Amino acid sequence: MFLVDYRQPTRKEDEKRKDITVLLEIPTLGIVEKAILCCNNSQRINIVAGLNGEVRSKELKMESHGLLDIHNRITADELASLLRMQLNALEGDPTLAKLLPPLMVWGAPGLGKSTILRSVAEELGIDFIDVRLAQREPVDIRGLPVPGEDGVKWLVASEWPRDPKSRGIILFDEITAADRSLQVAAYEFILDRRLGELYKVPDGWYICAAGNRTQDRAVAATMSSALANRFLHVEMTDDVESWTKWATAHSIHPAVTGFIRFRPTCLFNQEGENLERGWPSPRSWERVSHMVKQFGDNNVSLLRKVVYGLVGNRAGVEFMEFFKLNATFDDVLEMMTDPSVKVKIPAEADRRYALCSAITYLLWRGSDKEDEARRLDGFFRISMQLPADFATMAMIDVMSSTGGRDMAKIAKVRSHPSYKDWIAKFGAAMTSRMERG
């Protein structure tokens, strides 16, 4: 996160330049403390020095709305928590419907913005309406005029919720790809939760929108200030920890989860990629997971081409090498369910990530209670021999695989005879990892 402190230039001839004191992390430079950022009309930032006395230079593209926009960045976990809080507030007090600001989720394409909103709706057992605004006409929002004997009447779209006791999320997706006429048509619906005297949004429904930024090289236009002022704005970022929690809870193939753990920079990357073809993003990795499940061990040559088509050649090559080296899930299952099989912890980091992802994925997929009990025994037998960082990662993933809300499964883990021994060995490391987030 950037911590920004402006110092205005002191010389008139230097008015186009602003020196900014920041604390930031850049993958290619590491931590740069109190670097001097030179901003000019080219909308680029040049980092020229750090506190350690070492002169370093890096030119970065500036965000279209300036540096201060980075303060509202939010992870997938935080976005889900915010949504639950707003929706639970509406359930407890429907009169808050007019007071809670609608939510605008900004972010690059492929981050899974709409997926998170839909997942929260499914989790809470409420409805979800996805309106792709760029594919609509203004009459789809406002209604269709129909002449009558007493004047023109309006027919409102049937997709809008009518039941006053219903609950849900209305998402105006791709709102930044819509032209101004459509944005204007959405003003009243978003701000006043109504369409004139024709229709009123039930109080149990929360209104959200999502869209790409203009710098994302996607279909995006600037949002009008009138519409922007109606929203609570957050910007979703690509956060590996949040994504792996989501992936574990949504049965993403362990080869994919393990690979992203091992190569976190491959979760999302647009730099140097052909954006007219496949490139790595949370959305494309989810599709890789589906393809790996579909292919299994059959026709790896064709699977390789499919993976390249989803995430591009560079990330695809790395993933397929990881997949080839670690495609031993049958061996892991045998090690989990058969106590006579010796536990073997690989020395290589990539294979340890793959092992942890595999035992987490296989744990709750037993055919019956006895099989599940054997797998849980095996989980503790294996994790007790892992290094502390991998053992705690595996335990956190096990808790996350239930979505953190299946208390029956969590109770099975905590009541297992080996749990006390596990806590005695890894409890301090677990606490430290949880405090780091």
C-alpha positions as semicolon CSV with decimal commas, in nm:
position;residue;x (nm);y (nm);z (nm)
1;M;0,000;0,000;0,000
2;F;0,119;0,354;-0,075
3;L;0,146;0,599;0,214
4;V;0,142;0,934;0,036
5;D;0,264;1,268;0,172
6;Y;0,276;1,551;-0,082
7;R;0,550;1,815;-0,064
8;Q;0,469;2,096;-0,305
9;P;0,754;2,215;-0,532
10;T;0,924;2,531;-0,412
11;R;1,034;2,674;-0,746
12;K;0,795;2,823;-0,998
13;E;0,981;2,665;-1,287
14;D;0,926;2,324;-1,123
15;E;0,548;2,354;-1,088
16;K;0,486;2,055;-1,312
17;R;0,678;1,831;-1,073
18;K;0,562;1,696;-0,737
19;D;0,793;1,517;-0,494
20;I;0,602;1,255;-0,297
21;T;0,722;1,065;0,007
22;V;0,592;0,710;-0,006
23;L;0,636;0,363;0,134
24;L;0,571;0,107;-0,136
25;E;0,671;-0,234;-0,265
26;I;0,747;-0,297;-0,630
27;P;0,816;-0,659;-0,733
28;T;1,117;-0,565;-0,946
29;L;1,272;-0,331;-0,688
30;G;1,161;-0,469;-0,352
31;I;1,086;-0,226;-0,070
32;V;1,159;0,135;-0,159
33;E;1,126;0,361;0,144
34;K;1,063;0,732;0,103
35;A;1,149;0,717;-0,262
36;I;1,126;1,033;-0,467
37;L;0,856;1,000;-0,731
38;C;0,873;1,254;-1,010
39;C;0,532;1,311;-1,164
40;N;0,478;1,516;-1,476
41;N;0,229;1,564;-1,755
42;S;0,336;1,239;-1,919
43;Q;0,137;1,060;-1,648
44;R;0,436;0,842;-1,562
45;I;0,623;0,803;-1,234
46;N;1,000;0,777;-1,218
47;I;1,142;0,631;-0,895
48;V;1,493;0,768;-0,875
49;A;1,623;0,693;-0,524
50;G;1,568;0,510;-0,197
51;L;1,665;0,574;0,167
52;N;1,941;0,314;0,162
53;G;2,148;0,549;-0,050
54;E;2,140;0,324;-0,353
55;V;2,022;0,509;-0,661
56;R;1,763;0,302;-0,841
57;S;1,545;0,399;-1,130
58;K;1,214;0,254;-1,240
59;E;0,948;0,410;-1,460
60;L;0,590;0,312;-1,385
61;K;0,269;0,396;-1,560
62;M;0,054;0,623;-1,349
63;E;-0,309;0,533;-1,284
64;S;-0,547;0,749;-1,482
65;H;-0,706;0,904;-1,173
66;G;-0,382;0,966;-0,982
67;L;-0,198;0,810;-0,691
68;L;-0,464;0,858;-0,425
69;D;-0,695;0,598;-0,584
70;I;-0,479;0,317;-0,445
71;H;-0,603;0,375;-0,088
72;N;-0,933;0,194;-0,154
73;R;-0,776;-0,128;-0,281
74;I;-0,941;-0,437;-0,143
75;T;-0,877;-0,812;-0,153
76;A;-1,134;-1,073;-0,248
77;D;-1,173;-1,168;0,121
78;E;-1,230;-0,807;0,220
79;L;-1,481;-0,757;-0,061
80;A;-1,676;-1,064;0,052
81;S;-1,669;-0,942;0,413
82;L;-1,796;-0,598;0,311
83;L;-2,080;-0,753;0,113
84;R;-2,183;-0,979;0,402
85;M;-2,183;-0,682;0,638
86;Q;-2,404;-0,473;0,409
87;L;-2,645;-0,757;0,337
88;N;-2,671;-0,861;0,702
89;A;-2,739;-0,499;0,792
90;L;-3,024;-0,489;0,539
91;E;-3,168;-0,811;0,678
92;G;-3,160;-0,676;1,033
93;D;-3,300;-0,334;0,945
94;P;-3,460;-0,296;0,599
95;T;-3,496;0,080;0,655
96;L;-3,122;0,108;0,592
97;A;-3,181;0,040;0,222
98;K;-3,181;0,410;0,138
99;L;-2,882;0,485;0,361
100;L;-2,633;0,217;0,258
101;P;-2,438;0,338;-0,048
102;P;-2,438;0,110;-0,352
103;L;-2,103;-0,056;-0,417
104;M;-1,881;-0,002;-0,721
105;V;-1,608;-0,265;-0,766
106;W;-1,325;-0,157;-0,995
107;G;-1,058;-0,393;-1,120
108;A;-0,876;-0,543;-1,413
109;P;-1,056;-0,802;-1,628
110;G;-1,031;-1,160;-1,509
111;L;-0,999;-1,088;-1,136
112;G;-1,336;-1,248;-1,061
113;K;-1,525;-0,942;-0,940
114;S;-1,869;-1,075;-1,034
115;T;-1,771;-1,425;-0,917
116;I;-1,713;-1,299;-0,562
117;L;-2,050;-1,121;-0,556
118;R;-2,229;-1,428;-0,688
119;S;-2,049;-1,653;-0,436
120;V;-2,160;-1,437;-0,143
121;A;-2,520;-1,447;-0,267
122;E;-2,506;-1,827;-0,293
123;E;-2,347;-1,851;0,051
124;L;-2,624;-1,644;0,210
125;G;-2,897;-1,822;0,013
126;I;-3,025;-1,506;-0,154
127;D;-3,099;-1,418;-0,517
128;F;-2,854;-1,269;-0,764
129;I;-2,939;-1,065;-1,075
130;D;-2,655;-0,995;-1,318
131;V;-2,731;-0,707;-1,556
132;R;-2,472;-0,662;-1,832
133;L;-2,536;-0,294;-1,888
134;A;-2,326;-0,268;-2,205
135;Q;-2,557;-0,520;-2,373
136;R;-2,876;-0,334;-2,285
137;E;-3,078;-0,043;-2,417
138;P;-3,205;0,244;-2,199
139;V;-3,562;0,107;-2,225
140;D;-3,439;-0,215;-2,059
141;I;-3,368;-0,010;-1,747
142;R;-3,639;0,256;-1,757
143;G;-3,910;0,050;-1,918
144;L;-4,103;0,052;-2,244
145;P;-4,352;0,334;-2,317
146;V;-4,697;0,208;-2,417
147;P;-4,969;0,449;-2,535
148;G;-5,298;0,426;-2,347
149;E;-5,632;0,604;-2,333
150;D;-5,513;0,829;-2,049
151;G;-5,163;0,887;-2,184
152;V;-4,838;0,694;-2,204
153;K;-4,778;0,417;-1,953
154;W;-4,452;0,238;-1,887
155;L;-4,394;-0,136;-1,876
156;V;-4,104;-0,221;-1,644
157;A;-3,882;-0,521;-1,717
158;S;-3,997;-0,841;-1,550
159;E;-3,643;-0,927;-1,431
160;W;-3,652;-0,669;-1,151
161;P;-3,752;-0,825;-0,816
162;R;-4,112;-0,766;-0,705
163;D;-4,151;-0,962;-0,379
164;P;-4,116;-0,707;-0,093
165;K;-3,980;-0,980;0,135
166;S;-3,716;-1,104;-0,110
167;R;-3,341;-1,051;-0,065
168;G;-3,055;-1,043;-0,312
169;I;-2,787;-0,855;-0,503
170;I;-2,847;-0,661;-0,824
171;L;-2,518;-0,630;-1,012
172;F;-2,474;-0,384;-1,296
173;D;-2,172;-0,556;-1,451
174;E;-1,947;-0,396;-1,712
175;I;-2,093;-0,058;-1,621
176;T;-1,781;0,121;-1,745
177;A;-1,832;-0,035;-2,089
178;A;-2,178;0,122;-2,119
179;D;-2,225;0,448;-2,304
180;R;-2,349;0,762;-2,129
181;S;-2,713;0,713;-2,230
182;L;-2,721;0,385;-2,040
183;Q;-2,539;0,532;-1,742
184;V;-2,797;0,811;-1,730
185;A;-3,077;0,553;-1,744
186;A;-2,926;0,383;-1,439
187;Y;-2,895;0,701;-1,228
188;E;-3,238;0,685;-1,067
189;F;-3,232;0,310;-1,015
190;I;-2,894;0,322;-0,840
191;L;-2,943;0,638;-0,633
192;D;-3,314;0,628;-0,546
193;R;-3,373;0,252;-0,578
194;R;-3,677;0,322;-0,790
195;L;-3,799;0,403;-1,140
196;G;-4,028;0,699;-1,097
197;E;-4,364;0,588;-0,958
198;L;-4,354;0,265;-1,160
199;Y;-4,119;0,049;-0,958
200;K;-3,938;0,038;-0,623
201;V;-3,650;-0,199;-0,539
202;P;-3,742;-0,417;-0,237
203;D;-3,549;-0,315;0,074
204;G;-3,374;-0,651;0,104
205;W;-3,180;-0,601;-0,218
206;Y;-2,831;-0,448;-0,234
207;I;-2,724;-0,269;-0,554
208;C;-2,368;-0,320;-0,683
209;A;-2,177;-0,245;-1,000
210;A;-1,847;-0,365;-1,144
211;G;-1,624;-0,250;-1,424
212;N;-1,276;-0,229;-1,568
213;R;-1,049;0,072;-1,544
214;T;-0,955;0,278;-1,849
215;Q;-0,589;0,169;-1,818
216;D;-0,677;-0,202;-1,836
217;R;-0,676;-0,215;-2,216
218;A;-1,030;-0,351;-2,197
219;V;-1,360;-0,205;-2,315
220;A;-1,395;0,079;-2,064
221;A;-1,502;0,443;-2,068
222;T;-1,477;0,703;-1,796
223;M;-1,769;0,709;-1,553
224;S;-1,963;1,032;-1,533
225;S;-1,907;1,228;-1,212
226;A;-2,281;1,230;-1,141
227;L;-2,296;0,850;-1,141
228;A;-1,961;0,808;-0,964
229;N;-2,080;1,024;-0,676
230;R;-2,358;0,777;-0,604
231;F;-2,123;0,486;-0,522
232;L;-1,897;0,354;-0,253
233;H;-1,585;0,278;-0,462
234;V;-1,338;-0,006;-0,400
235;E;-1,068;-0,147;-0,625
236;M;-1,019;-0,523;-0,621
237;T;-0,661;-0,646;-0,638
238;D;-0,504;-0,981;-0,724
239;D;-0,426;-1,124;-0,380
240;V;-0,278;-1,474;-0,376
241;E;-0,379;-1,562;-0,019
242;S;-0,740;-1,460;-0,077
243;W;-0,754;-1,643;-0,409
244;T;-0,608;-1,967;-0,272
245;K;-0,863;-1,962;0,014
246;W;-1,139;-1,918;-0,243
247;A;-0,987;-2,187;-0,466
248;T;-0,965;-2,438;-0,182
249;A;-1,326;-2,376;-0,084
250;H;-1,443;-2,411;-0,448
251;S;-1,265;-2,736;-0,540
252;I;-1,007;-2,584;-0,773
253;H;-0,773;-2,863;-0,884
254;P;-0,478;-2,897;-0,644
255;A;-0,231;-2,877;-0,934
256;V;-0,353;-2,523;-1,002
257;T;-0,363;-2,419;-0,637
258;G;-0,019;-2,566;-0,571
259;F;0,128;-2,395;-0,877
260;I;-0,007;-2,051;-0,778
261;R;0,133;-2,104;-0,428
262;F;0,471;-2,180;-0,585
263;R;0,457;-1,906;-0,852
264;P;0,229;-1,633;-0,709
265;T;0,325;-1,382;-0,979
266;C;0,151;-1,606;-1,232
267;L;-0,192;-1,555;-1,074
268;F;-0,244;-1,233;-1,267
269;N;-0,016;-1,078;-1,525
270;Q;-0,077;-0,856;-1,827
271;E;0,276;-0,731;-1,882
272;G;0,435;-0,875;-2,193
273;E;0,127;-1,086;-2,268
274;N;-0,075;-1,096;-2,586
275;L;-0,402;-0,964;-2,444
276;E;-0,586;-1,067;-2,758
277;R;-0,519;-1,429;-2,664
278;G;-0,506;-1,618;-2,335
279;W;-0,322;-1,462;-2,040
280;P;-0,302;-1,551;-1,670
281;S;-0,582;-1,427;-1,443
282;P;-0,792;-1,577;-1,162
283;R;-1,069;-1,642;-1,414
284;S;-0,843;-1,822;-1,661
285;W;-0,684;-2,036;-1,387
286;E;-1,031;-2,147;-1,279
287;R;-1,087;-2,264;-1,636
288;V;-0,751;-2,442;-1,637
289;S;-0,872;-2,630;-1,329
290;H;-1,185;-2,745;-1,514
291;M;-0,977;-2,861;-1,810
292;V;-0,728;-3,053;-1,593
293;K;-1,019;-3,233;-1,424
294;Q;-1,175;-3,308;-1,762
295;F;-0,856;-3,444;-1,920
296;G;-0,708;-3,623;-1,617
297;D;-0,401;-3,816;-1,732
298;N;-0,537;-3,858;-2,085
299;N;-0,386;-3,678;-2,383
300;V;-0,142;-3,452;-2,196
301;S;-0,022;-3,317;-2,531
302;L;-0,366;-3,174;-2,609
303;L;-0,407;-3,053;-2,249
304;R;-0,085;-2,856;-2,291
305;K;-0,230;-2,671;-2,591
306;V;-0,554;-2,604;-2,403
307;V;-0,362;-2,458;-2,108
308;Y;-0,156;-2,238;-2,341
309;G;-0,481;-2,116;-2,494
310;L;-0,615;-2,017;-2,153
311;V;-0,318;-1,858;-1,976
312;G;-0,070;-1,792;-2,256
313;N;0,255;-1,963;-2,347
314;R;0,481;-1,838;-2,068
315;A;0,260;-1,922;-1,769
316;G;0,138;-2,230;-1,957
317;V;0,490;-2,371;-1,997
318;E;0,563;-2,323;-1,626
319;F;0,233;-2,479;-1,519
320;M;0,269;-2,784;-1,741
321;E;0,620;-2,849;-1,610
322;F;0,485;-2,822;-1,255
323;F;0,194;-3,049;-1,346
324;K;0,423;-3,309;-1,506
325;L;0,655;-3,323;-1,205
326;N;0,378;-3,336;-0,944
327;A;0,101;-3,544;-1,105
328;T;0,117;-3,808;-0,831
329;F;-0,214;-3,759;-0,652
330;D;-0,287;-4,132;-0,651
331;D;0,035;-4,181;-0,453
332;V;-0,070;-3,908;-0,209
333;L;-0,410;-4,072;-0,155
334;E;-0,243;-4,404;-0,081
335;M;-0,011;-4,233;0,167
336;M;-0,313;-4,071;0,336
337;T;-0,530;-4,381;0,365
338;D;-0,274;-4,657;0,427
339;P;-0,073;-4,620;0,752
340;S;0,174;-4,885;0,634
341;V;0,289;-4,658;0,350
342;K;0,588;-4,451;0,458
343;V;0,534;-4,076;0,457
344;K;0,776;-3,913;0,216
345;I;0,816;-3,536;0,225
346;P;0,981;-3,409;-0,094
347;A;1,281;-3,178;-0,065
348;E;1,183;-2,950;-0,355
349;A;0,961;-2,650;-0,271
350;D;0,735;-2,695;-0,574
351;R;0,663;-3,057;-0,481
352;R;0,588;-2,961;-0,121
353;Y;0,334;-2,706;-0,245
354;A;0,183;-2,977;-0,463
355;L;0,169;-3,222;-0,171
356;C;-0,003;-2,973;0,059
357;S;-0,257;-2,883;-0,209
358;A;-0,324;-3,253;-0,273
359;I;-0,388;-3,354;0,089
360;T;-0,617;-3,054;0,137
361;Y;-0,809;-3,135;-0,181
362;L;-0,845;-3,506;-0,099
363;L;-0,931;-3,473;0,271
364;W;-1,309;-3,417;0,255
365;R;-1,370;-3,632;-0,053
366;G;-1,403;-3,969;0,119
367;S;-1,663;-4,214;-0,007
368;D;-1,807;-4,269;0,343
369;K;-1,740;-4,182;0,708
370;E;-1,476;-4,453;0,747
371;D;-1,289;-4,335;0,438
372;E;-1,308;-3,975;0,558
373;A;-1,170;-4,080;0,899
374;R;-0,876;-4,258;0,731
375;R;-0,802;-3,948;0,525
376;L;-0,811;-3,726;0,834
377;D;-0,570;-3,962;1,011
378;G;-0,345;-3,943;0,706
379;F;-0,364;-3,565;0,695
380;F;-0,225;-3,540;1,048
381;R;0,030;-3,816;0,984
382;I;0,165;-3,627;0,682
383;S;0,137;-3,271;0,815
384;M;0,321;-3,360;1,138
385;Q;0,627;-3,432;0,923
386;L;0,608;-3,115;0,714
387;P;0,821;-2,807;0,786
388;A;0,632;-2,552;0,998
389;D;0,549;-2,310;0,715
390;F;0,401;-2,585;0,497
391;A;0,220;-2,753;0,789
392;T;0,047;-2,428;0,890
393;M;-0,040;-2,351;0,527
394;A;-0,202;-2,695;0,496
395;M;-0,402;-2,651;0,818
396;I;-0,527;-2,307;0,711
397;D;-0,625;-2,453;0,373
398;V;-0,817;-2,734;0,547
399;M;-1,017;-2,477;0,744
400;S;-1,068;-2,269;0,429
401;S;-1,185;-2,571;0,230
402;T;-1,507;-2,559;0,434
403;G;-1,545;-2,190;0,356
404;G;-1,466;-2,137;0,725
405;R;-1,830;-2,196;0,807
406;D;-1,876;-2,575;0,812
407;M;-1,841;-2,607;1,187
408;A;-1,898;-2,984;1,180
409;K;-1,586;-3,043;0,968
410;I;-1,382;-2,793;1,167
411;A;-1,489;-2,975;1,485
412;K;-1,369;-3,305;1,338
413;V;-1,024;-3,156;1,285
414;R;-1,005;-3,000;1,631
415;S;-1,133;-3,310;1,808
416;H;-0,891;-3,546;1,635
417;P;-0,650;-3,718;1,878
418;S;-0,348;-3,577;1,691
419;Y;-0,469;-3,216;1,697
420;K;-0,314;-3,141;2,039
421;D;0,021;-3,277;1,922
422;W;-0,007;-3,070;1,605
423;I;-0,078;-2,752;1,805
424;A;0,210;-2,826;2,042
425;K;0,447;-2,853;1,746
426;F;0,312;-2,584;1,512
427;G;0,088;-2,362;1,728
428;A;0,335;-2,073;1,750
429;A;0,398;-2,083;1,374
430;M;0,024;-2,097;1,312
431;T;-0,037;-1,790;1,531
432;S;0,241;-1,599;1,358
433;R;0,103;-1,683;1,013
434;M;-0,252;-1,583;1,111
435;E;-0,127;-1,249;1,249
436;R;0,047;-1,179;0,919
437;G;-0,287;-1,234;0,743
